[in-house]
Amino acid sequence: MGVRLAGVRKSYRRREVLAGIDLELAPGRPVVVVGGNGTGKSTLLRVAAGASAATAGSVTGRPGAVGFVPGRVPASTRMPARAYLWHMAAVHGTRHDPTALLDDLGFSGDLDAPVARLSTGNVQKILLAQALGCGAGLVVLDEPWSGLDAAAAAALDRLLVEAASTTALLVADHTGRAAALPGAAVFRIVAGVLAEAVDLPGAVHTVVELRCPGDPAELLRVLPGVRESWLGAGSLTVRVPVERGDGLLAAALARGCSVLAVRRDGARP
């Protein structure tokens, strides 16, 4: 049995951010939430993880230990990185070495320095190590690829595929990478409730024209969220949902592409 959110509502002052969320989280079915800023993704993740209480509704089946990477770095990062990881291991009630995943993620900082003094990428690796290494039955990740280099992002892909088979996984993601997890269910929050993230008539898209080295077919296999593509004279143009535009651009630049043009709501010429 997994974690169940039933009729979950969350209000801040007079603004209702979540207006009745029904969701089941279970191993083998990663749940991915996409969409723009301000739609309630982070609020939903905090409620699911137990970091914030719902205004109404219920969350049942949540395990005692939850691996959580919030969208903002917690204040406790003034602690040395090693001490922070061991502290979080004690909170989670695990005896696993909390530094074990750092090599996989390519951590290159000083474990005895305060987390706040580490680079953005190394801070993210510390947060991921404490969440994924605690053996929790539920892992909740808010933009987990944020700040990671290409090698670390690929390592995280592999770690999440492994984790998802035995762990309930909830991820907010704008890169398109989480949607590629085996068995992933992808949703967006619309007017405070969940809707399947399908391309509806009138949906907004981003069209990006690229000049890239190498085989376009190989490139298309690694670019996230591509709905349509076509070749021009020395260029490759791709069409993606607007919320995946930033992730597409980051992935293309990492592969050595040059961006020739970006436009919204374009259709194939």
C-alpha positions in Angstrom: 0.0 0.0 0.0 1.3 3.4 -0.9 0.7 7.0 0.1 -2.7 8.5 -0.7 -3.7 12.1 -0.9 -7.5 12.6 -0.8 -9.2 16.0 -1.3 -6.1 17.9 -0.3 -6.5 21.6 -0.1 -4.0 24.3 0.9 -4.6 28.0 1.3 -2.3 30.9 2.2 -4.3 33.7 3.7 -7.2 34.0 1.2 -5.6 32.3 -1.7 -6.3 28.7 -2.3 -3.3 27.1 -4.0 -4.5 23.4 -3.9 -8.2 23.0 -4.4 -8.8 19.3 -4.0 -5.8 17.0 -4.9 -6.4 13.3 -5.2 -3.3 11.3 -5.8 -1.8 7.9 -5.1 2.0 7.3 -4.7 3.4 3.8 -5.0 6.6 2.0 -6.0 6.8 1.4 -9.8 4.8 4.5 -10.7 6.8 7.7 -10.3 4.5 10.7 -10.3 5.9 13.8 -12.0 4.4 17.3 -11.7 5.2 19.8 -14.4 4.1 23.4 -15.1 5.1 27.0 -14.5 6.0 28.8 -11.4 3.2 29.7 -9.0 0.9 26.8 -10.0 1.3 25.0 -6.6 3.9 22.3 -7.5 6.1 23.0 -4.5 3.2 23.3 -2.2 1.9 19.9 -3.2 5.3 18.4 -2.7 5.6 19.9 0.8 2.2 18.6 1.8 3.0 15.1 0.5 6.3 15.1 2.3 4.8 16.2 5.6 6.7 19.5 5.6 3.5 21.5 5.4 0.0 20.6 6.7 -3.0 20.6 4.4 -5.8 23.1 5.1 -8.3 20.3 4.3 -8.2 16.7 3.1 -6.0 13.9 4.2 -2.6 12.2 3.5 -2.5 8.6 4.6 0.1 5.9 4.3 3.0 8.3 4.6 6.0 6.3 6.0 7.9 7.5 9.1 10.9 8.4 7.0 10.6 10.6 3.9 13.4 11.6 1.7 12.8 15.2 0.7 14.7 17.7 -1.4 12.9 21.1 -1.1 13.0 23.8 -3.7 14.9 26.0 -1.2 18.0 25.1 0.7 17.2 24.6 4.4 18.7 27.0 7.1 20.6 24.1 8.7 23.2 24.3 5.9 25.4 26.4 8.2 26.4 22.9 9.5 29.4 21.2 8.0 28.3 19.0 5.1 29.4 15.7 6.8 27.6 16.7 10.0 24.5 17.7 8.1 24.4 14.3 6.3 24.8 12.3 9.6 22.2 14.5 11.3 19.7 13.8 8.5 20.5 10.1 8.7 19.7 10.1 12.4 16.4 12.0 11.7 15.5 9.3 9.1 16.5 6.6 11.5 18.9 4.9 9.1 22.3 3.4 9.8 23.4 3.6 6.1 26.4 5.7 5.4 24.9 9.0 4.3 27.9 9.9 2.2 27.7 6.7 0.1 26.0 8.3 -2.9 28.2 11.3 -3.2 30.8 9.6 -5.4 28.0 8.5 -7.8 26.9 12.1 -8.0 30.4 13.5 -8.5 30.6 15.5 -5.3 33.8 17.6 -5.5 33.5 19.8 -2.4 34.9 19.7 1.1 32.7 17.6 3.4 34.0 19.4 6.4 33.0 22.9 5.1 29.6 24.4 5.9 27.1 23.4 3.3 26.4 27.1 2.7 30.0 27.6 1.4 29.7 24.9 -1.2 28.9 25.5 -4.9 25.2 25.3 -5.9 25.9 21.9 -7.6 27.6 20.4 -4.6 24.8 21.6 -2.3 22.3 19.9 -4.6 24.3 16.7 -4.4 24.4 16.8 -0.6 20.6 17.2 -0.5 20.1 14.4 -3.0 22.4 12.1 -1.0 20.4 12.6 2.2 17.1 12.0 0.4 18.0 9.0 -1.7 20.3 7.4 0.7 18.0 7.1 3.7 16.1 4.1 2.6 12.8 6.0 2.9 9.5 4.5 1.5 8.7 7.9 0.0 11.0 10.3 -1.8 9.9 13.8 -2.8 12.1 15.9 -5.0 11.6 19.5 -6.0 13.5 20.2 -9.2 16.2 17.6 -8.4 18.3 18.3 -11.5 18.7 22.0 -10.6 22.4 23.0 -10.6 23.7 19.7 -11.7 26.4 19.2 -14.4 25.7 16.8 -17.2 27.5 13.9 -15.6 25.7 14.3 -12.3 22.4 14.7 -14.1 22.9 11.4 -15.8 23.9 9.7 -12.5 20.7 11.1 -11.0 18.7 9.6 -13.8 20.2 6.2 -13.0 19.6 6.5 -9.3 16.0 7.5 -9.7 15.3 4.5 -12.1 16.7 2.2 -9.4 14.8 4.0 -6.5 11.5 4.1 -8.3 11.2 0.3 -8.4 11.0 0.0 -4.6 10.1 3.5 -3.5 7.2 5.8 -4.0 8.5 8.8 -5.9 7.0 12.3 -6.4 9.0 14.8 -8.5 8.4 18.4 -9.7 10.5 18.9 -12.8 10.8 21.4 -15.7 13.6 19.6 -17.6 11.5 16.7 -19.0 13.9 14.1 -17.5 11.6 12.8 -14.9 8.9 12.1 -17.4 11.3 9.6 -19.0 11.4 7.4 -15.8 9.8 4.0 -16.5 6.1 4.0 -15.7 6.0 7.7 -14.9 2.6 9.4 -14.6 2.9 13.1 -15.6 0.5 15.7 -14.3 0.2 19.5 -14.2 -1.8 21.6 -11.6 -4.6 23.5 -13.2 -6.7 25.8 -11.1 -5.6 23.9 -8.0 -6.3 20.4 -9.1 -4.3 17.7 -11.0 -4.8 17.2 -14.7 -2.9 14.8 -17.0 -0.1 16.6 -18.8 -1.3 16.0 -22.3 -1.2 18.5 -25.2 -4.6 20.0 -25.4 -5.9 22.2 -28.3 -4.5 25.7 -27.9 -1.7 24.5 -25.6 1.4 26.8 -25.6 4.6 25.4 -27.0 8.1 26.6 -27.5 9.8 26.2 -30.9 13.6 26.2 -30.9 15.9 26.3 -33.9 19.3 24.8 -33.2 22.6 24.2 -35.0 24.2 21.1 -33.5 27.2 18.9 -34.1 26.8 15.2 -34.8 23.8 13.1 -35.9 20.4 14.8 -35.4 18.7 11.4 -34.7 21.1 10.8 -31.9 20.6 14.3 -30.5 16.8 13.8 -30.5 17.1 10.8 -28.3 18.6 12.9 -25.5 16.7 16.2 -25.8 13.8 16.2 -23.3 10.1 16.8 -24.1 10.4 17.0 -27.9 6.9 16.7 -29.5 7.9 17.4 -33.1 11.1 18.1 -35.0 12.2 18.9 -38.5 15.5 19.5 -40.4 16.4 22.7 -42.2 19.5 23.8 -44.1 22.1 23.0 -41.4 19.7 23.4 -38.6 17.4 21.3 -36.4 14.1 22.7 -35.2 12.2 21.2 -32.3 8.8 21.9 -30.7 8.3 21.2 -26.9 5.6 22.1 -24.3 6.4 25.6 -23.0 7.1 24.3 -19.5 9.9 22.2 -20.9 11.6 24.9 -22.9 14.2 25.8 -20.3 15.2 22.1 -19.9 15.4 21.7 -23.7 17.7 24.7 -24.0 19.9 23.5 -21.2 20.3 20.0 -22.7 21.0 21.4 -26.2 23.7 23.8 -24.9 25.2 20.9 -23.0 25.5 18.9 -26.2 27.4 21.8 -27.9 24.4 23.2 -29.9 24.0 26.9 -30.8 20.5 28.4 -30.4 19.5 30.2 -33.6 16.0 31.2 -32.7 13.3 30.7 -30.0 9.6 31.5 -30.5 6.2 30.6 -28.8 3.2 28.8 -30.2 4.9 28.0 -33.5 3.8 25.2 -35.8 5.8 23.3 -38.3 6.5 25.6 -41.3 
